[in-house]
């Protein structure tokens, strides 16, 4: 699997995780937030470049999330506090 294919797979995996959100808008926002918060700038740029060239086989939710990142590149991610709900 190439690096670009791996990025698409990772984005689709994130999309599958957040697919359980009751509202589509919340799922798209969560996916965009995760990519913005935890992916490097270079990773995001590569995925966006793939999308712009029509090469990205993104599922519907990750596609909408990446489009949000394109439309609002300066939006700050919301990073949850450490610890989560593991306890």
Biopython code that builds the backbone (N, CA, C, O; Angstrom):
import numpy as np
from Bio.PDB.StructureBuilder import StructureBuilder

atoms = [
    (1, "UNK", "N", (0.849, -1.172, 0.000)),
    (1, "UNK", "CA", (0.000, 0.000, 0.000)),
    (1, "UNK", "C", (0.893, 1.234, 0.000)),
    (1, "UNK", "O", (1.825, 1.334, 0.799)),
    (2, "UNK", "N", (0.608, 2.168, -0.893)),
    (2, "UNK", "CA", (1.413, 3.380, -0.969)),
    (2, "UNK", "C", (1.057, 4.319, 0.189)),
    (2, "UNK", "O", (0.058, 4.124, 0.881)),
    (3, "UNK", "N", (1.884, 5.326, 0.380)),
    (3, "UNK", "CA", (1.649, 6.304, 1.433)),
    (3, "UNK", "C", (0.328, 7.025, 1.257)),
    (3, "UNK", "O", (-0.380, 7.278, 2.232)),
    (4, "UNK", "N", (-0.011, 7.362, 0.005)),
    (4, "UNK", "CA", (-1.272, 8.045, -0.259)),
    (4, "UNK", "C", (-2.462, 7.135, 0.030)),
    (4, "UNK", "O", (-3.457, 7.580, 0.601)),
    (5, "UNK", "N", (-2.366, 5.877, -0.357)),
    (5, "UNK", "CA", (-3.451, 4.933, -0.081)),
    (5, "UNK", "C", (-3.621, 4.744, 1.423)),
    (5, "UNK", "O", (-4.736, 4.585, 1.918)),
    (6, "UNK", "N", (-2.509, 4.763, 2.134)),
    (6, "UNK", "CA", (-2.567, 4.595, 3.583)),
    (6, "UNK", "C", (-3.287, 5.777, 4.232)),
    (6, "UNK", "O", (-4.046, 5.586, 5.182)),
    (7, "UNK", "N", (-3.059, 6.987, 3.736)),
    (7, "UNK", "CA", (-3.747, 8.156, 4.280)),
    (7, "UNK", "C", (-5.251, 8.053, 4.055)),
    (7, "UNK", "O", (-6.042, 8.367, 4.944)),
    (8, "UNK", "N", (-5.634, 7.616, 2.875)),
    (8, "UNK", "CA", (-7.057, 7.438, 2.580)),
    (8, "UNK", "C", (-7.649, 6.384, 3.506)),
    (8, "UNK", "O", (-8.735, 6.576, 4.052)),
    (9, "UNK", "N", (-6.951, 5.286, 3.683)),
    (9, "UNK", "CA", (-7.434, 4.226, 4.566)),
    (9, "UNK", "C", (-7.574, 4.740, 5.999)),
    (9, "UNK", "O", (-8.557, 4.442, 6.678)),
    (10, "UNK", "N", (-6.591, 5.509, 6.453)),
    (10, "UNK", "CA", (-6.658, 6.064, 7.806)),
    (10, "UNK", "C", (-7.856, 7.000, 7.948)),
    (10, "UNK", "O", (-8.576, 6.933, 8.944)),
    (11, "UNK", "N", (-8.075, 7.873, 6.961)),
    (11, "UNK", "CA", (-9.213, 8.799, 7.006)),
    (11, "UNK", "C", (-10.526, 8.025, 7.006)),
    (11, "UNK", "O", (-11.450, 8.371, 7.742)),
    (12, "UNK", "N", (-10.613, 6.985, 6.190)),
    (12, "UNK", "CA", (-11.831, 6.170, 6.163)),
    (12, "UNK", "C", (-12.032, 5.429, 7.481)),
    (12, "UNK", "O", (-13.168, 5.271, 7.928)),
    (13, "UNK", "N", (-10.960, 4.976, 8.107)),
    (13, "UNK", "CA", (-11.065, 4.323, 9.418)),
    (13, "UNK", "C", (-11.586, 5.303, 10.474)),
    (13, "UNK", "O", (-12.429, 4.951, 11.298)),
    (14, "UNK", "N", (-11.081, 6.514, 10.438)),
    (14, "UNK", "CA", (-11.563, 7.546, 11.372)),
    (14, "UNK", "C", (-13.045, 7.801, 11.112)),
    (14, "UNK", "O", (-13.838, 7.934, 12.044)),
    (15, "UNK", "N", (-13.405, 7.866, 9.838)),
    (15, "UNK", "CA", (-14.807, 8.054, 9.481)),
    (15, "UNK", "C", (-15.686, 6.927, 10.009)),
    (15, "UNK", "O", (-16.790, 7.174, 10.494)),
    (16, "UNK", "N", (-15.205, 5.703, 9.919)),
    (16, "UNK", "CA", (-15.982, 4.565, 10.432)),
    (16, "UNK", "C", (-16.162, 4.657, 11.942)),
    (16, "UNK", "O", (-17.214, 4.288, 12.466)),
    (17, "UNK", "N", (-15.153, 5.141, 12.638)),
    (17, "UNK", "CA", (-15.250, 5.290, 14.086)),
    (17, "UNK", "C", (-16.339, 6.301, 14.460)),
    (17, "UNK", "O", (-17.141, 6.052, 15.360)),
    (18, "UNK", "N", (-16.362, 7.435, 13.765)),
    (18, "UNK", "CA", (-17.312, 8.501, 14.106)),
    (18, "UNK", "C", (-18.667, 8.340, 13.421)),
    (18, "UNK", "O", (-19.567, 9.152, 13.635)),
    (19, "UNK", "N", (-18.821, 7.310, 12.606)),
    (19, "UNK", "CA", (-20.087, 7.073, 11.903)),
    (19, "UNK", "C", (-21.248, 6.872, 12.888)),
    (19, "UNK", "O", (-22.405, 7.087, 12.525)),
    (20, "UNK", "N", (-20.957, 6.470, 14.104)),
    (20, "UNK", "CA", (-22.015, 6.206, 15.086)),
    (20, "UNK", "C", (-22.614, 7.487, 15.678)),
    (20, "UNK", "O", (-23.602, 7.427, 16.411)),
    (21, "UNK", "N", (-22.024, 8.637, 15.365)),
    (21, "UNK", "CA", (-22.598, 9.894, 15.859)),
    (21, "UNK", "C", (-24.030, 10.025, 15.343)),
    (21, "UNK", "O", (-24.284, 9.761, 14.167)),
    (22, "UNK", "N", (-24.962, 10.424, 16.193)),
    (22, "UNK", "CA", (-26.360, 10.518, 15.759)),
    (22, "UNK", "C", (-26.589, 11.543, 14.642)),
    (22, "UNK", "O", (-27.427, 11.336, 13.764)),
    (23, "UNK", "N", (-25.852, 12.628, 14.684)),
    (23, "UNK", "CA", (-26.033, 13.671, 13.663)),
    (23, "UNK", "C", (-24.840, 13.671, 12.716)),
    (23, "UNK", "O", (-23.689, 13.632, 13.151)),
    (24, "UNK", "N", (-25.124, 13.716, 11.422)),
    (24, "UNK", "CA", (-24.088, 13.711, 10.393)),
    (24, "UNK", "C", (-23.108, 14.865, 10.599)),
    (24, "UNK", "O", (-21.899, 14.685, 10.451)),
    (25, "UNK", "N", (-23.619, 16.041, 10.938)),
    (25, "UNK", "CA", (-22.760, 17.218, 11.120)),
    (25, "UNK", "C", (-21.749, 17.007, 12.238)),
    (25, "UNK", "O", (-20.606, 17.453, 12.144)),
    (26, "UNK", "N", (-22.175, 16.326, 13.294)),
    (26, "UNK", "CA", (-21.265, 16.045, 14.408)),
    (26, "UNK", "C", (-20.171, 15.066, 13.990)),
    (26, "UNK", "O", (-19.017, 15.213, 14.392)),
    (27, "UNK", "N", (-20.530, 14.075, 13.191)),
    (27, "UNK", "CA", (-19.545, 13.102, 12.706)),
    (27, "UNK", "C", (-18.516, 13.787, 11.814)),
    (27, "UNK", "O", (-17.315, 13.562, 11.964)),
    (28, "UNK", "N", (-18.981, 14.620, 10.888)),
    (28, "UNK", "CA", (-18.069, 15.323, 9.982)),
    (28, "UNK", "C", (-17.144, 16.239, 10.774)),
    (28, "UNK", "O", (-15.941, 16.280, 10.517)),
    (29, "UNK", "N", (-17.698, 16.969, 11.733)),
    (29, "UNK", "CA", (-16.880, 17.870, 12.558)),
    (29, "UNK", "C", (-15.848, 17.090, 13.374)),
    (29, "UNK", "O", (-14.705, 17.527, 13.509)),
    (30, "UNK", "N", (-16.244, 15.945, 13.912)),
    (30, "UNK", "CA", (-15.326, 15.135, 14.717)),
    (30, "UNK", "C", (-14.191, 14.571, 13.866)),
    (30, "UNK", "O", (-13.044, 14.529, 14.310)),
    (31, "UNK", "N", (-14.502, 14.143, 12.658)),
    (31, "UNK", "CA", (-13.475, 13.625, 11.752)),
    (31, "UNK", "C", (-12.498, 14.737, 11.392)),
    (31, "UNK", "O", (-11.283, 14.551, 11.463)),
    (32, "UNK", "N", (-13.031, 15.893, 11.004)),
    (32, "UNK", "CA", (-12.169, 17.029, 10.657)),
    (32, "UNK", "C", (-11.315, 17.439, 11.844)),
    (32, "UNK", "O", (-10.127, 17.725, 11.694)),
    (33, "UNK", "N", (-11.916, 17.468, 13.013)),
    (33, "UNK", "CA", (-11.189, 17.832, 14.222)),
    (33, "UNK", "C", (-10.053, 16.848, 14.495)),
    (33, "UNK", "O", (-8.939, 17.259, 14.819)),
    (34, "UNK", "N", (-10.332, 15.559, 14.365)),
    (34, "UNK", "CA", (-9.302, 14.545, 14.611)),
    (34, "UNK", "C", (-8.140, 14.699, 13.633)),
    (34, "UNK", "O", (-6.977, 14.667, 14.036)),
    (35, "UNK", "N", (-8.453, 14.865, 12.364)),
    (35, "UNK", "CA", (-7.399, 15.008, 11.354)),
    (35, "UNK", "C", (-6.591, 16.273, 11.613)),
    (35, "UNK", "O", (-5.365, 16.256, 11.509)),
    (36, "UNK", "N", (-7.257, 17.356, 11.944)),
    (36, "UNK", "CA", (-6.566, 18.630, 12.196)),
    (36, "UNK", "C", (-5.693, 18.538, 13.457)),
    (36, "UNK", "O", (-4.593, 19.088, 13.496)),
    (37, "UNK", "N", (-6.192, 17.840, 14.482)),
    (37, "UNK", "CA", (-5.483, 17.793, 15.761)),
    (37, "UNK", "C", (-4.320, 16.808, 15.770)),
    (37, "UNK", "O", (-3.301, 17.066, 16.410)),
    (38, "UNK", "N", (-4.457, 15.684, 15.069)),
    (38, "UNK", "CA", (-3.492, 14.606, 15.238)),
    (38, "UNK", "C", (-2.656, 14.272, 14.002)),
    (38, "UNK", "O", (-1.671, 13.541, 14.108)),
    (39, "UNK", "N", (-3.022, 14.785, 12.859)),
    (39, "UNK", "CA", (-2.231, 14.545, 11.654)),
    (39, "UNK", "C", (-1.255, 15.700, 11.456)),
    (39, "UNK", "O", (-1.540, 16.839, 11.825)),
    (40, "UNK", "N", (-0.114, 15.394, 10.873)),
    (40, "UNK", "CA", (0.838, 16.456, 10.570)),
    (40, "UNK", "C", (0.311, 17.287, 9.402)),
    (40, "UNK", "O", (-0.561, 16.848, 8.652)),
    (41, "UNK", "N", (0.854, 18.483, 9.265)),
    (41, "UNK", "CA", (0.467, 19.346, 8.148)),
    (41, "UNK", "C", (0.736, 18.638, 6.822)),
    (41, "UNK", "O", (-0.068, 18.712, 5.893)),
    (42, "UNK", "N", (1.864, 17.958, 6.746)),
    (42, "UNK", "CA", (2.227, 17.264, 5.512)),
    (42, "UNK", "C", (1.224, 16.162, 5.165)),
    (42, "UNK", "O", (0.864, 15.997, 4.000)),
    (43, "UNK", "N", (0.778, 15.416, 6.162)),
    (43, "UNK", "CA", (-0.220, 14.373, 5.923)),
    (43, "UNK", "C", (-1.514, 14.982, 5.387)),
    (43, "UNK", "O", (-2.099, 14.471, 4.432)),
    (44, "UNK", "N", (-1.954, 16.072, 6.007)),
    (44, "UNK", "CA", (-3.188, 16.731, 5.551)),
    (44, "UNK", "C", (-3.020, 17.256, 4.133)),
    (44, "UNK", "O", (-3.920, 17.110, 3.305)),
    (45, "UNK", "N", (-1.882, 17.861, 3.850)),
    (45, "UNK", "CA", (-1.638, 18.403, 2.510)),
    (45, "UNK", "C", (-1.656, 17.299, 1.456)),
    (45, "UNK", "O", (-2.198, 17.492, 0.368)),
    (46, "UNK", "N", (-1.072, 16.157, 1.766)),
    (46, "UNK", "CA", (-1.063, 15.038, 0.812)),
    (46, "UNK", "C", (-2.474, 14.526, 0.547)),
    (46, "UNK", "O", (-2.834, 14.251, -0.597)),
    (47, "UNK", "N", (-3.270, 14.399, 1.601)),
    (47, "UNK", "CA", (-4.633, 13.929, 1.419)),
    (47, "UNK", "C", (-5.457, 14.936, 0.615)),
    (47, "UNK", "O", (-6.227, 14.547, -0.264)),
    (48, "UNK", "N", (-5.299, 16.209, 0.910)),
    (48, "UNK", "CA", (-6.024, 17.250, 0.169)),
    (48, "UNK", "C", (-5.591, 17.261, -1.292)),
    (48, "UNK", "O", (-6.424, 17.416, -2.185)),
    (49, "UNK", "N", (-4.301, 17.098, -1.540)),
    (49, "UNK", "CA", (-3.810, 17.056, -2.924)),
    (49, "UNK", "C", (-4.420, 15.879, -3.679)),
    (49, "UNK", "O", (-4.801, 16.017, -4.842)),
    (50, "UNK", "N", (-4.512, 14.739, -3.032)),
    (50, "UNK", "CA", (-5.140, 13.582, -3.659)),
    (50, "UNK", "C", (-6.591, 13.884, -4.013)),
    (50, "UNK", "O", (-7.054, 13.551, -5.104)),
    (51, "UNK", "N", (-7.296, 14.510, -3.095)),
    (51, "UNK", "CA", (-8.693, 14.842, -3.315)),
    (51, "UNK", "C", (-8.838, 15.813, -4.491)),
    (51, "UNK", "O", (-9.714, 15.650, -5.340)),
    (52, "UNK", "N", (-7.980, 16.807, -4.526)),
    (52, "UNK", "CA", (-8.047, 17.804, -5.600)),
    (52, "UNK", "C", (-7.722, 17.210, -6.963)),
    (52, "UNK", "O", (-8.176, 17.723, -7.986)),
    (53, "UNK", "N", (-6.944, 16.137, -6.988)),
    (53, "UNK", "CA", (-6.608, 15.470, -8.250)),
    (53, "UNK", "C", (-7.576, 14.338, -8.577)),
    (53, "UNK", "O", (-7.420, 13.661, -9.593)),
    (54, "UNK", "N", (-8.571, 14.130, -7.724)),
    (54, "UNK", "CA", (-9.559, 13.091, -7.963)),
    (54, "UNK", "C", (-9.072, 11.692, -7.668)),
    (54, "UNK", "O", (-9.683, 10.719, -8.109)),
    (55, "UNK", "N", (-7.972, 11.571, -6.921)),
    (55, "UNK", "CA", (-7.377, 10.264, -6.649)),
    (55, "UNK", "C", (-7.811, 9.658, -5.321)),
    (55, "UNK", "O", (-7.513, 8.493, -5.059)),
    (56, "UNK", "N", (-8.497, 10.404, -4.488)),
    (56, "UNK", "CA", (-8.821, 9.918, -3.144)),
    (56, "UNK", "C", (-10.135, 9.146, -3.157)),
    (56, "UNK", "O", (-11.174, 9.668, -3.561)),
    (57, "UNK", "N", (-10.072, 7.920, -2.718)),
    (57, "UNK", "CA", (-11.262, 7.077, -2.625)),
    (57, "UNK", "C", (-11.842, 7.192, -1.220)),
    (57, "UNK", "O", (-11.971, 6.198, -0.505)),
    (58, "UNK", "N", (-12.185, 8.411, -0.837)),
    (58, "UNK", "CA", (-12.693, 8.646, 0.508)),
    (58, "UNK", "C", (-14.177, 8.309, 0.593)),
    (58, "UNK", "O", (-14.938, 8.544, -0.346)),
    (59, "UNK", "N", (-14.571, 7.756, 1.729)),
    (59, "UNK", "CA", (-15.982, 7.538, 2.007)),
    (59, "UNK", "C", (-16.657, 8.903, 2.176)),
    (59, "UNK", "O", (-15.991, 9.936, 2.240)),
    (60, "UNK", "N", (-17.969, 8.886, 2.246)),
    (60, "UNK", "CA", (-18.745, 10.132, 2.260)),
    (60, "UNK", "C", (-18.421, 11.044, 3.450)),
    (60, "UNK", "O", (-18.235, 12.245, 3.259)),
    (61, "UNK", "N", (-18.349, 10.507, 4.662)),
    (61, "UNK", "CA", (-18.090, 11.349, 5.836)),
    (61, "UNK", "C", (-16.668, 11.922, 5.847)),
    (61, "UNK", "O", (-16.512, 13.125, 6.058)),
    (62, "UNK", "N", (-15.625, 11.110, 5.627)),
    (62, "UNK", "CA", (-14.284, 11.687, 5.569)),
    (62, "UNK", "C", (-14.127, 12.696, 4.425)),
    (62, "UNK", "O", (-13.393, 13.677, 4.551)),
    (63, "UNK", "N", (-14.815, 12.449, 3.322)),
    (63, "UNK", "CA", (-14.767, 13.392, 2.204)),
    (63, "UNK", "C", (-15.315, 14.746, 2.630)),
    (63, "UNK", "O", (-14.714, 15.780, 2.341)),
    (64, "UNK", "N", (-16.447, 14.744, 3.311)),
    (64, "UNK", "CA", (-17.031, 15.991, 3.806)),
    (64, "UNK", "C", (-16.113, 16.654, 4.825)),
    (64, "UNK", "O", (-15.990, 17.879, 4.849)),
    (65, "UNK", "N", (-15.470, 15.853, 5.665)),
    (65, "UNK", "CA", (-14.556, 16.399, 6.677)),
    (65, "UNK", "C", (-13.345, 17.058, 6.019)),
    (65, "UNK", "O", (-12.940, 18.149, 6.419)),
    (66, "UNK", "N", (-12.774, 16.411, 5.026)),
    (66, "UNK", "CA", (-11.613, 16.989, 4.334)),
    (66, "UNK", "C", (-12.030, 18.262, 3.599)),
    (66, "UNK", "O", (-11.267, 19.226, 3.539)),
    (67, "UNK", "N", (-13.232, 18.265, 3.045)),
    (67, "UNK", "CA", (-13.720, 19.481, 2.391)),
    (67, "UNK", "C", (-13.834, 20.620, 3.402)),
    (67, "UNK", "O", (-13.557, 21.775, 3.076)),
    (68, "UNK", "N", (-14.241, 20.294, 4.629)),
    (68, "UNK", "CA", (-14.291, 21.293, 5.696)),
    (68, "UNK", "C", (-12.896, 21.838, 5.979)),
    (68, "UNK", "O", (-12.729, 23.040, 6.186)),
    (69, "UNK", "N", (-11.898, 20.963, 5.990)),
    (69, "UNK", "CA", (-10.520, 21.410, 6.224)),
    (69, "UNK", "C", (-10.034, 22.316, 5.092)),
    (69, "UNK", "O", (-9.279, 23.258, 5.330)),
    (70, "UNK", "N", (-10.462, 22.032, 3.875)),
    (70, "UNK", "CA", (-10.090, 22.875, 2.735)),
    (70, "UNK", "C", (-10.763, 24.233, 2.864)),
    (70, "UNK", "O", (-10.133, 25.269, 2.649)),
    (71, "UNK", "N", (-12.056, 24.226, 3.218)),
    (71, "UNK", "CA", (-12.830, 25.467, 3.299)),
    (71, "UNK", "C", (-12.428, 26.339, 4.488)),
    (71, "UNK", "O", (-12.524, 27.564, 4.417)),
    (72, "UNK", "N", (-11.977, 25.714, 5.581)),
    (72, "UNK", "CA", (-11.616, 26.445, 6.805)),
    (72, "UNK", "C", (-10.229, 26.013, 7.274)),
    (72, "UNK", "O", (-10.107, 25.378, 8.321)),
    (73, "UNK", "N", (-9.183, 26.345, 6.517)),
    (73, "UNK", "CA", (-7.844, 25.850, 6.856)),
    (73, "UNK", "C", (-7.280, 26.394, 8.167)),
    (73, "UNK", "O", (-6.382, 25.781, 8.745)),
    (74, "UNK", "N", (-7.780, 27.514, 8.643)),
    (74, "UNK", "CA", (-7.227, 28.116, 9.856)),
    (74, "UNK", "C", (-8.034, 27.799, 11.109)),
    (74, "UNK", "O", (-7.738, 28.320, 12.185)),
    (75, "UNK", "N", (-9.046, 26.953, 10.978)),
    (75, "UNK", "CA", (-9.850, 26.595, 12.146)),
    (75, "UNK", "C", (-8.974, 25.822, 13.137)),
    (75, "UNK", "O", (-8.186, 24.957, 12.752)),
    (76, "UNK", "N", (-9.130, 26.151, 14.398)),
    (76, "UNK", "CA", (-8.341, 25.478, 15.434)),
    (76, "UNK", "C", (-9.053, 24.204, 15.871)),
    (76, "UNK", "O", (-10.267, 24.206, 16.075)),
    (77, "UNK", "N", (-8.300, 23.118, 16.015)),
    (77, "UNK", "CA", (-8.925, 21.866, 16.467)),
    (77, "UNK", "C", (-9.256, 21.932, 17.947)),
    (77, "UNK", "O", (-8.604, 22.645, 18.710)),
    (78, "UNK", "N", (-10.264, 21.188, 18.342)),
    (78, "UNK", "CA", (-10.588, 21.045, 19.756)),
    (78, "UNK", "C", (-9.945, 19.752, 20.235)),
    (78, "UNK", "O", (-10.351, 18.662, 19.833)),
    (79, "UNK", "N", (-8.957, 19.875, 21.081)),
    (79, "UNK", "CA", (-8.245, 18.692, 21.574)),
    (79, "UNK", "C", (-8.836, 18.338, 22.939)),
    (79, "UNK", "O", (-8.838, 19.161, 23.854)),
    (80, "UNK", "N", (-9.339, 17.104, 23.069)),
    (80, "UNK", "CA", (-9.905, 16.716, 24.367)),
    (80, "UNK", "C", (-8.821, 16.611, 25.428)),
    (80, "UNK", "O", (-7.660, 16.365, 25.101)),
    (81, "UNK", "N", (-9.178, 16.792, 26.684)),
    (81, "UNK", "CA", (-8.189, 16.668, 27.748)),
    (81, "UNK", "C", (-7.699, 15.233, 27.840)),
    (81, "UNK", "O", (-8.426, 14.308, 27.477)),
    (82, "UNK", "N", (-6.471, 15.030, 28.322)),
    (82, "UNK", "CA", (-5.959, 13.672, 28.438)),
    (82, "UNK", "C", (-6.767, 12.858, 29.438)),
    (82, "UNK", "O", (-7.359, 13.397, 30.373)),
    (83, "UNK", "N", (-6.776, 11.559, 29.221)),
    (83, "UNK", "CA", (-7.445, 10.670, 30.159)),
    (83, "UNK", "C", (-8.727, 10.096, 29.627)),
    (83, "UNK", "O", (-9.045, 8.943, 29.916)),
    (84, "UNK", "N", (-9.478, 10.858, 28.859)),
    (84, "UNK", "CA", (-10.700, 10.367, 28.268)),
    (84, "UNK", "C", (-11.663, 9.811, 29.306)),
    (84, "UNK", "O", (-11.712, 10.284, 30.441)),
    (85, "UNK", "N", (-12.419, 8.811, 28.907)),
    (85, "UNK", "CA", (-13.396, 8.212, 29.806)),
    (85, "UNK", "C", (-13.015, 6.762, 30.126)),
    (85, "UNK", "O", (-13.872, 5.885, 30.235)),
    (86, "UNK", "N", (-11.730, 6.543, 30.271)),
    (86, "UNK", "CA", (-11.217, 5.183, 30.452)),
    (86, "UNK", "C", (-11.391, 4.652, 31.867)),
    (86, "UNK", "O", (-10.841, 3.602, 32.199)),
    (87, "UNK", "N", (-12.120, 5.332, 32.679)),
    (87, "UNK", "CA", (-12.079, 4.823, 33.996)),
    (87, "UNK", "C", (-13.318, 4.718, 34.737)),
    (87, "UNK", "O", (-13.314, 4.278, 35.887)),
]
sb = StructureBuilder()
sb.init_structure("model")
sb.init_model(0)
sb.init_chain("A")
sb.init_seg("    ")
for serial, (resi, resn, name, xyz) in enumerate(atoms, 1):
    if name == "N":
        sb.init_residue(resn, " ", resi, " ")
    sb.init_atom(name, np.array(xyz, "f"), 0.0, 1.0, " ", f" {name:<3s}", serial, name[0])
structure = sb.get_structure()
